[in-house]
Amino acid sequence: MLDVQMISRLHKAAMDLLPQQDSQSLSLTLVAFNKLQSRPIQLVEALPQLSDAQILSFEPLHIANLLFALASLHFSPEAHFLRNMVTAAELQAELFKLEEWENLTWALAKFSQGKSPSLRCASTSMLRVPHVPVECSCHACSGSNYPQIVWHEQPSPAIF
């Protein structure tokens, strides 16, 4: 569980990013994050491994979008409304491009470097070869055949 200081930082990140969000971009990010949480095995199967070229082309704004979605979905007073928005955004899921799935997964991997062991384990597992079941030995994953993402450490300010 996140502490008050972490929640405050995520709120601030979300508020700083709000003017940069258009409604379609936000909807697609929410769709991706919702799918990432609710159907991780399908996400693993949908993603090829990232190439070096894809990694080099990753845009910092995608990390910002991920932070915005995390803060919005979990820590805002409007969380209930935003969860409903995710359901509505599912109708737009076919508009979500494979490259954007890859970007979201890469954002998780970058975000987790040197941070939470369970998040690092989860994001590493999601970047493995598709169609191969993943086993994870970290605390958050014990007893499941796919990783659960757990946010419990403060993000590095360097990602902004």
FENGIMO-V14874 format. One record per residue. N is the residue number from 1. RES is the residue in three letters. SS is DSSP state (H for helix, E for strand, - for the rest). Layout:
BEGIN
n = <N:N>
res = <RES:RES>
ss = <SS:SS>
END
This chain:
BEGIN
n = <1:2:3:4:5:6:7:8:9:10:11:12:13:14:15:16:17:18:19:20:21:22:23:24:25:26:27:28:29:30:31:32:33:34:35:36:37:38:39:40:41:42:43:44:45:46:47:48:49:50:51:52:53:54:55:56:57:58:59:60:61:62:63:64:65:66:67:68:69:70:71:72:73:74:75:76:77:78:79:80:81:82:83:84:85:86:87:88:89:90:91:92:93:94:95:96:97:98:99:100:101:102:103:104:105:106:107:108:109:110:111:112:113:114:115:116:117:118:119:120:121:122:123:124:125:126:127:128:129:130:131:132:133:134:135:136:137:138:139:140:141:142:143:144:145:146:147:148:149:150:151:152:153:154:155:156:157:158:159:160>
res = <MET:LEU:ASP:VAL:GLN:MET:ILE:SER:ARG:LEU:HIS:LYS:ALA:ALA:MET:ASP:LEU:LEU:PRO:GLN:GLN:ASP:SER:GLN:SER:LEU:SER:LEU:THR:LEU:VAL:ALA:PHE:ASN:LYS:LEU:GLN:SER:ARG:PRO:ILE:GLN:LEU:VAL:GLU:ALA:LEU:PRO:GLN:LEU:SER:ASP:ALA:GLN:ILE:LEU:SER:PHE:GLU:PRO:LEU:HIS:ILE:ALA:ASN:LEU:LEU:PHE:ALA:LEU:ALA:SER:LEU:HIS:PHE:SER:PRO:GLU:ALA:HIS:PHE:LEU:ARG:ASN:MET:VAL:THR:ALA:ALA:GLU:LEU:GLN:ALA:GLU:LEU:PHE:LYS:LEU:GLU:GLU:TRP:GLU:ASN:LEU:THR:TRP:ALA:LEU:ALA:LYS:PHE:SER:GLN:GLY:LYS:SER:PRO:SER:LEU:ARG:CYS:ALA:SER:THR:SER:MET:LEU:ARG:VAL:PRO:HIS:VAL:PRO:VAL:GLU:CYS:SER:CYS:HIS:ALA:CYS:SER:GLY:SER:ASN:TYR:PRO:GLN:ILE:VAL:TRP:HIS:GLU:GLN:PRO:SER:PRO:ALA:ILE:PHE>
ss = <-:-:-:H:H:H:H:H:H:H:H:H:H:H:H:H:H:H:H:H:-:-:H:H:H:H:H:H:H:H:H:H:H:H:H:H:H:H:-:H:H:H:H:H:H:H:-:-:-:-:-:H:H:H:H:H:-:-:-:H:H:H:H:H:H:H:H:H:H:H:H:H:H:H:H:-:-:-:H:H:H:H:H:H:H:H:H:H:H:H:H:H:H:H:H:-:-:H:H:H:H:H:H:H:H:H:H:H:H:H:H:H:-:-:-:-:H:H:H:H:H:H:H:H:H:H:-:-:-:-:-:-:-:-:-:-:-:-:H:H:H:-:-:-:-:-:-:-:-:-:-:-:-:-:-:-:H:H:H:->
END
